[in-house]
Amino acid sequence: MQINLLSCDAQRPDKRAIARCISEVSTNIDDSLARELTDILLEGDPVDIEIDGGNSSSALRALRKLNIDYEIVE
């Protein structure tokens, strides 16, 4: 499933937790790329990632816990 990470509304976003979450929920993103994508997201630009369909509900829940707004593409 493709999702767009739109923004992070947390008062003080935890960059390490966001990068770890992106790395864990995505199917093809390693830790260093997750850190780069986190920086892009926190600068205000949307980020596209692909998550495993079987784990989609827990992945989306983890993103919501970090106050990350997203939209489902497919």
PEZIWO-V132143 format. One record per pair of residues at least 12 apart in sequence whose ideal C-beta (glycine too) atoms are under 8 Angstrom apart, sorted by the first residue. I is the first residue (numbers start at 1). GAP is how many residues later the second one is. D is the distance in whole Angstrom. If there is no record, write none. Layout:
I/GAP/D ; I/GAP/D
//
This chain:
1/49/7 ; 1/50/5 ; 1/51/8 ; 1/52/5 ; 1/55/5 ; 1/71/7 ; 1/72/8 ; 1/73/6 ; 2/46/6 ; 2/47/8 ; 2/48/5 ; 2/70/8 ; 2/71/4 ; 2/72/5 ; 3/45/8 ; 3/46/6 ; 3/47/8 ; 3/48/6 ; 3/57/8 ; 3/67/5 ; 3/68/7 ; 3/69/5 ; 3/70/6 ; 4/42/5 ; 4/43/7 ; 4/44/6 ; 4/66/6 ; 4/67/5 ; 4/69/6 ; 5/17/8 ; 5/32/8 ; 5/36/5 ; 5/41/6 ; 5/42/4 ; 5/43/8 ; 5/44/7 ; 5/58/7 ; 5/63/6 ; 5/64/8 ; 5/65/5 ; 6/40/5 ; 6/62/8 ; 6/63/4 ; 6/64/6 ; 6/65/6 ; 7/34/7 ; 7/37/7 ; 7/39/8 ; 7/61/7 ; 7/62/5 ; 8/33/6 ; 8/34/6 ; 8/58/7 ; 8/59/6 ; 8/60/5 ; 8/61/8 ; 9/58/5 ; 9/59/8 ; 9/60/6 ; 10/56/7 ; 10/57/4 ; 13/29/6 ; 13/53/7 ; 13/54/7 ; 14/52/7 ; 15/20/8 ; 15/23/5 ; 15/24/8 ; 15/27/7 ; 17/49/6 ; 18/20/5 ; 18/23/7 ; 18/24/8 ; 18/48/6 ; 18/50/7 ; 19/12/7 ; 19/15/4 ; 19/16/5 ; 19/18/8 ; 19/19/4 ; 20/14/7 ; 21/41/5 ; 21/42/7 ; 21/45/6 ; 21/47/8 ; 22/12/4 ; 22/15/6 ; 22/16/6 ; 22/25/8 ; 22/27/6 ; 24/38/8 ; 25/24/8 ; 25/26/5 ; 25/27/8 ; 25/30/7 ; 25/33/8 ; 25/34/4 ; 25/37/6 ; 25/38/7 ; 26/23/5 ; 26/24/6 ; 26/25/6 ; 27/23/5 ; 27/24/7 ; 27/25/5 ; 28/22/6 ; 29/20/6 ; 37/12/7 ; 41/27/7 ; 48/25/7
//
